[in-house]
């Protein structure tokens, strides 16, 4: 169902931006309109005409993954701690590598996003 997937994507987009940037004044609706302003014009183009836009998105994703991996690797190789404002030295060894307490909700998102890609 293409409309359901599009609405789910719009909802995730709007909720994420509302949580990160919103000030509580019904910003969710504004972010849904921002999503619509991006997606609706693209839906009028033929798939062949969207190649440049999709390639731009692909390049953006590659750059973001590269930056995430490289900054994590640089922080790992560094001798100075980078999270002193979050944790003091006594807590560094007690931080778990993963928290599986909400794994059931996470796996639903992973399955949905994988199904959405195909």
N, C-alpha and C positions, 0 to 999 in steps of 0.2 A: 504494500500500500504506500505509494509514493507520497500522498498527502500526509499520512501519519508520520512517516519518517521526516518529512520536511518540518512538520509542526514540532516533532520531538527535538530536532536540531535547533529550531528557532527558540524553543523553550530553554534548552541547555545554554545557548548563546546568551539569551536575555538574563537568565538567572545568574550566570557566571559574571556578566558585566554588572548586573545590579548588586551582587555581593561585593565585587571589587571596587566599583566606582559610584554606586548609587548612594543617595543621601536620604532615602526613605520617602521620597515624594512621588511615588508611583513611577519610578524610573523603568520598571519592568516593561511597561507598555511602550515606552520610548525606545528601548533596546529591541523590542520585537519589530518596531517600525524601521529601525536601522537595519536589522537583518533583512526585512522585506525590501528595503531600498537597494540592498546588494543583490538579493536572490531573484527578485521579480524581473529586473531588466535582463539578467542572464538567461532567464527562461524563454525570452523571446528570440534568442539567437539559436541558430542551428548548431548542432554539436560540433561540426567542423569549424564554425566561427569562434567557438569557445576555447580552441586549442591554446591560444596565446594566454588567456586568463588562467586556464588550468595549469599551464607550464609555469606561469608566474607563481601560482600557489605551491606547486611542487618545489620550485627553487626556494621559496620561503620556508617550506617545511625542512628541506635539506640544510639550509643555513641554521635554522633553529636547533635542529638535532646536533649539528656540528658544534654550535656554541655551548649547548648543554653538556655534551661529552667533554669538550676541551676545557671548559671552566671547572668541571668536576675533576678532571685529570690534573689540572694545574693546582687546584686546592689540595688534592691528595698528595702531590709531590712536594708541596710547600712545607717548610719547617714551622711556620707560625700557624696558630689556630685561627680559624676564620669565623667561628661561631661563639666567640667569647661573650657576646651580649645575650645569647640564648642559653648557653650552658656554662657553668663554671667547671673547672678542671676535675672536680670530684665526681661529676655526673657523666663524664665522657665515656667511661667504660660500661656504664649501666644502660646505655641507650640501645634498644634492640634494633637489629637490622631491618626487621619487618614486623608489622602489627597485623595479625590475622583475625582480630576480633570482629571486623566487619567484612569478612571475606565474601559472604553470600551476596551482599549488595554490590561489591566490586565485580564479582564474576558475571553478574547480570549485565553490567555496563560493558564489560569486555566482550561478551557474547553478542550483544546488540551492535556494538561498533564493528565487530568482525563481520557480522551478517550484513551490515550496512555497506561495507566495502565491496561485497560481491553482489 
